[in-house]
Amino acid sequence: MWEEPYSEAARAILEQMREAEERRRALGVETGDTRTANTLVNQVATGVDLICRISARSSNLKGAFLLALNDAAASIKVVVEALRERSASDEVRKLQAENSRLKRELDALRRQVMELQ
């Protein structure tokens, strides 16, 4: 795929893009998703950092295009941080519910052990 003659900087960017794709595949989209908001925020931050590095190194991006790309990256960072803060309370609620479920399960198991003795 990358056999064409690319500059060293272009090859580095292409390698970063390949690594980002691998991380996206590793994330998957499952209904029982247990990843934390921080994990997802870190994935987005990695992508936004790649955008910023490309915009800083590219000699083909000029003027309004460069400003628009940097503005979009900054907006993504702000929105993702706001979402992380909102989702923190959701995660606490989920963890509390899971903790309650596990306590009930533990109590039931203790009762079964007592009955067997």
N, C-alpha and C positions, 0 to 999 in steps of 0.2 A: 504494500500500500504506500510506503514512504520511500520508494526507491528513487524517486525523482530527485534531482539535485536541489537541495534546500540549503539555505545558509545555516550556520551553526545556531543562530538565535531562533530561526524557524523550526529547526529540528528539536530544540529544547521546548518550544511551545507545543509542538505536535506531541512530544512525549508527555508533557503535562496534561494535554487533552486526553491522551490514551489512559493515563492514570486516573483522571477524573471519571472517565467512562467506566473503568473497572470499579471505582468506588460506588458509582450510581448503580451498577448491576448488583454489587454486593448488598446495597441497601434493600433492594427489592420493595415490593409493595404487597404486604400481607395484611389480611384482615385482623390478625392477632398481633399487630405490631407492638413491640414492647420497647422500642428505642426511646430514649429520652429526648426531650426538646433540645437539650444541649448538643446531643449527637447530630441532630438534624441541622441545627444552627451552624455547627462546625463544618458540615458538608457544604452548606450554602456559602459560608465565609471562604472556603477553599475555592469555590467557583468564582466568587466575586474578586478574590485576589488574583486569579488567573486573568480575568477581564482587565483588571487594573494594570497588571504587568504587560499584557498585550498592548493596551492603549499607550503605555509609557514607551514601549520599544518600537512600535510601528512607525515607519516613516511614511506609510501610505495614508494614515489617518490624519486629517488636517481640520483645523477650524471648528466649525459647528459639529462635525461628526465626532471629533475627539471630545468636545464639551458634552455632547449628548451621551456618549458612552460613559464618561466619568460621572455625569449626573445620574444616569440610570444605576450605575454601580453603587453610588452613595445612597440613593433611594432604597435600593434592595437591602443594604445594610441596616438602615433605619427601620424599615418595616419588619425585617426578620427579628431584630432585637425587640421590637414591640410585641411581636407574636410570642417570642420566648418568654417574656415577662407575663403575658396573659396565660400562656399554657402552663406556667409553673404552678399556679393554683389548681388547674385541672389535674395535673400530675399528682399533686398532694391528695386531692379527692380520690383519684384512682388507687393510689397506694393505701389510703385509709380503708377503702372498700375491700381491697385485696387482703389487708391485714385482718379486718373483721371476719372475712370468709375463712381465712386460715385459722383464726382463733376458734371459730365454730367447728371446723374440721378437726382441730386438735382435741377439743372437748369431746367430740363424738368418738374419736379414737381412744381417748382415755377411758370413756365409759365402756367401750368394747373390751379393752384390756382388763378392766375391773370385773366384767362379767365372765371372762375366761378364767380368771384366777379362782 
